[in-house]
Amino acid sequence: MSDSSKGEAAGQAGGAKAAGRLAGRIALITGASRGIGAAVARRFAAEGAKLVLTARTVGGLEEVDDAIRAAGGEPSLLVPLDIKQYDAIDQLGAALFERFGKLDILVGNAGVLGPLTPVPHIEVQQWQDVLDINLTANWRLIRSMDPLLRLSDAGRAIFVSSRAAQNPRPYWAAYAVSKAALEMVVQSYALEVQNVTPIRVNLIDPGATRTKMRAAAYPGENPDTRPHPDEITEAFVRLASADFTATGQVIKAQED
């Protein structure tokens, strides 16, 4: 192959890589300042998505955006947001409509572990905080972003669940209840929109992953024995793609 042919082939390959499977699609990711949310943001950017990233920590969002830019991705729209500020979620929906006129991908990732303690010992505010963040905030996201997803040719909504939602275990009641209820809300929504819109709605169970939440739950575990969040992002890309048509599923990001 001539040098010019090699250069042309390399340019075509680079263009294909730049386009990616999510090229030009607008994606909102909550809890994007660290862990799984940050990893999904980096991967979506590499696949060509235009990102709207939310989290409480401004510095964390900026670090993720810096990494995306350093890798050649487009600058992200950074939105510092406490997911419990439900009116702010509504305002974000309105702002996204004004700026983009639609939303292609919603990733409800923000979550908290809450207390690992016997049911009678859970403080009232602890219980409420877990439900507010893991359950109610995601319902509010659906409520606010549904009109925007309907304006996409292939709206995709993805929510992060957990094996704890299906497997009762001692001391995990608050977290497990919030995720089990989230699955029911999301699957109900999936059934409601599947035959009347192009929206597809699914959940991802990331499995045991090297995150701060995992470290808090299992302080004696060697984190190096668990995959880094970057290693489980393929499942998110697959569910976010326009050609993924299943809905109402709980997809495992890694095998047991």
BELUR-V470709 format. One record per helix or strand. SS is the DSSP state (h for helix, s for strand). FROM is the first residue (numbers start at 1). TO is the last residue. If there is no record, write none. Layout:
SS_FROM_TO / SS_FROM_TO
//
This chain:
h_3_19 / s_26_29 / h_35_46 / s_50_55 / h_58_70 / s_77_80 / h_86_100 / s_105_108 / h_119_121 / h_124_150 / s_156_161 / h_163_165 / h_173_193 / s_200_205 / s_209_210 / h_212_217 / h_223_225 / s_227_228 / h_229_240 / s_250_252
//
